[in-house]
């Protein structure tokens, strides 16, 4: 184009170059966003693995713990446990464990309500 041998004018080539530069910039932004999402996912995975390991160790040794230690563990898993009229238990899981169950165990967890049937 500069030497007059190209069938494209300098203006057309300049326009095409600018369009490609814009596309490259968009792709760089997408790459940065994906890298950030990857880092966040890695951090989430690390915390979930830690939570899973903690949960497994509690499960394996729960029977041998003192009552005080058991209460401490349960207080970390549950936000509240209410006994309602007719022996209905209303259990609310800690948010982090609820997410753990939903994401890793694929269990939908809202508020758990348990009805006990008493024998007469």
C-alpha positions as CSV (number, residue, x, y, z in Angstrom):
1,X,0.0,0.0,0.0
2,X,2.8,2.4,0.8
3,X,4.7,1.6,-2.4
4,X,1.5,1.7,-4.5
5,X,1.5,-2.0,-5.3
6,X,-1.4,-3.1,-3.0
7,X,-5.1,-3.2,-4.1
8,X,-6.0,-1.8,-0.7
9,X,-5.8,1.8,0.2
10,X,-4.0,3.0,3.3
11,X,-7.3,4.1,4.8
12,X,-8.9,0.7,4.3
13,X,-5.8,-1.1,5.8
14,X,-5.8,1.4,8.8
15,X,-9.5,0.8,9.4
16,X,-8.9,-3.0,9.4
17,X,-5.9,-2.8,11.7
18,X,-8.0,-0.7,14.2
19,X,-10.8,-3.2,14.1
20,X,-8.4,-6.0,14.9
21,X,-6.8,-4.0,17.7
22,X,-10.3,-3.5,19.2
23,X,-11.0,-7.2,19.0
24,X,-7.7,-8.0,20.6
25,X,-8.4,-5.5,23.5
26,X,-11.8,-7.2,24.0
27,X,-10.2,-10.6,24.2
28,X,-7.6,-9.4,26.7
29,X,-10.4,-8.1,28.9
30,X,-12.1,-11.5,28.6
31,X,-8.9,-13.2,29.5
32,X,-8.4,-11.0,32.6
33,X,-12.0,-11.7,33.7
34,X,-11.6,-15.5,33.2
35,X,-8.3,-15.4,35.2
36,X,-10.1,-13.6,38.0
37,X,-12.9,-16.2,37.9
38,X,-10.3,-19.0,37.9
39,X,-8.6,-17.5,41.0
40,X,-11.9,-17.2,42.8
41,X,-12.9,-20.8,41.9
42,X,-9.5,-22.0,43.2
43,X,-10.0,-20.1,46.5
44,X,-13.5,-21.6,46.9
45,X,-12.2,-25.1,46.1
46,X,-9.4,-24.7,48.7
47,X,-11.9,-23.6,51.4
48,X,-14.3,-26.3,50.5
49,X,-11.6,-29.0,50.7
50,X,-10.6,-27.6,54.1
51,X,-14.2,-27.7,55.2
52,X,-14.6,-31.2,53.9
53,X,-11.5,-32.4,55.7
54,X,-12.7,-30.8,59.0
55,X,-16.1,-32.3,58.6
56,X,-14.7,-35.8,58.0
57,X,-12.4,-35.6,61.0
58,X,-15.4,-34.5,63.2
59,X,-17.5,-37.4,61.8
60,X,-14.8,-40.0,62.4
61,X,-14.1,-39.0,66.0
62,X,-17.4,-37.5,67.1
63,X,-18.3,-40.4,69.4
64,X,-15.1,-40.0,71.4
65,X,-15.4,-36.3,72.0
66,X,-16.5,-34.7,75.3
67,X,-20.0,-33.2,75.5
68,X,-18.5,-29.7,75.4
69,X,-16.6,-30.5,72.2
70,X,-19.7,-32.0,70.6
71,X,-21.7,-28.8,71.4
72,X,-18.9,-26.7,69.9
73,X,-19.0,-28.8,66.7
74,X,-22.7,-28.6,66.5
75,X,-22.7,-24.9,67.0
76,X,-20.5,-24.5,64.0
77,X,-22.7,-26.7,61.8
78,X,-26.1,-25.3,62.9
79,X,-27.3,-21.7,63.2
80,X,-30.4,-22.8,65.2
81,X,-32.4,-25.8,66.3
82,X,-35.9,-25.1,67.6
83,X,-38.3,-27.5,69.2
84,X,-41.8,-26.4,68.3
85,X,-45.3,-27.5,69.3
86,X,-46.0,-31.1,68.5
87,X,-42.3,-32.1,68.8
88,X,-41.4,-30.5,65.5
89,X,-37.8,-29.6,65.1
90,X,-36.9,-26.6,63.0
91,X,-33.2,-26.8,62.0
92,X,-31.3,-24.0,60.3
93,X,-27.9,-24.9,59.0
94,X,-24.9,-22.6,59.0
95,X,-24.7,-20.9,55.6
96,X,-21.2,-22.3,54.7
97,X,-22.3,-25.9,55.5
98,X,-25.6,-25.4,53.6
99,X,-23.6,-24.2,50.5
100,X,-21.2,-27.2,51.0
101,X,-24.1,-29.6,51.0
102,X,-25.8,-28.0,48.0
103,X,-22.6,-27.7,45.9
104,X,-20.8,-30.9,46.8
105,X,-23.5,-33.3,47.8
106,X,-26.1,-31.8,45.4
107,X,-28.6,-31.7,48.3
108,X,-31.2,-28.8,48.2
109,X,-31.2,-27.5,51.8
110,X,-33.6,-24.9,53.0
111,X,-34.8,-25.0,56.6
112,X,-35.1,-28.6,57.7
113,X,-38.2,-29.5,59.6
114,X,-38.5,-32.8,61.4
115,X,-41.7,-34.2,62.8
116,X,-41.5,-36.9,65.5
117,X,-44.5,-39.2,65.9
118,X,-44.9,-40.0,69.5
119,X,-46.4,-43.4,70.6
120,X,-49.3,-43.3,72.9
